[in-house]
Amino acid sequence: MVKTKSRKQKDKPGASSKGPAAKPIGAGTQAPTISFSRINAIYLGAGAVAIGLGFYLLAQGSMTLAPILLVLGYCVLLPIGIIKK
């Protein structure tokens, strides 16, 4: 038995049995803009300092302050510096 297209599919231009027609890339879309302000730079800088100090203290043998600074830098300050508008 041969499948035939229904009337609704025949009336629509570009309709196919495989699904809707693909839109061209970039058609009607605008690229998101990323703007970093001074506050973002402060958070990113503080994150870099916290990470650097954390690794330095870790090399010196600190088992309490070093992990706290590393977690603070990686999990708090850097994401805030990237996400905050």
N, C-alpha and C positions, 0 to 999 in steps of 0.2 A: 504494500500500500504506500502511495506517495503522499507526503505531507504537502499541503498547500498553505499559502499565507492567508490570514484572515483579511477581511475587508479593511479593518482598522489599520493594519500594517501596510496594505497596498496604498491607502490614501496618504500616509505620512511620507514626505520626502526624506530619504536617507535612512528609513527604518529597515532594519535587517533582523534576521532571526538570531543573531549573535548578541544583541543588546543595543543600547543607545550609542550613537556616534560619539567618538572621542573628540574632546575639545582640543584645539591646538595649545601647546604649552605657552603660557604667558598671555593667553587671550583673556583680557578683562581682569587680570590679576596684577597687583602691584607688589613689588618686593618690599619686605619689611625693612624699616630703617632702624639702625642701632645708633643711639647717641649716648655717649658717656659724659656725664657731668663731673663737676669737681667732687661731689659726694661719692660717686662711683670710684673715682681715682683714690680717694681717701680710704674707702673700704678695701679696695684691692691692695693698696700699699700696706695697710694694717695687716691684711691677711698674709702678705708676703713676709712681712717682718715677723709675725707670729710663727709662721712655718719655719723660717730661717732660724729664729731663736729656739724653737722647739727641737730642730735637728741638732743644733749646737749643744743644747743641754742634754739631749739624748746621747750624744757622743761623749759627754763628760760623765755620764752615768746617772743622771737624774731619772728616777722612775716615777716621780709624781707630777712635777711641773711640765716636763717635756710632752707627755701624751695629752695633757690638758691643752697646751698651746697648739699642738698639731691638730687636735679635733676642732678647737676654736677656729683655727685658720682655714682648714679644709672644709669643714661642715657648716660654718656660720659666716665668717667674714667674706670669703671668696664668692659663695653663692649670692650673698646680699649685694656685693659689688657688681655682680653680673645682672641680677634680676631687678634691683631697685631702679625706679624711673625718676 
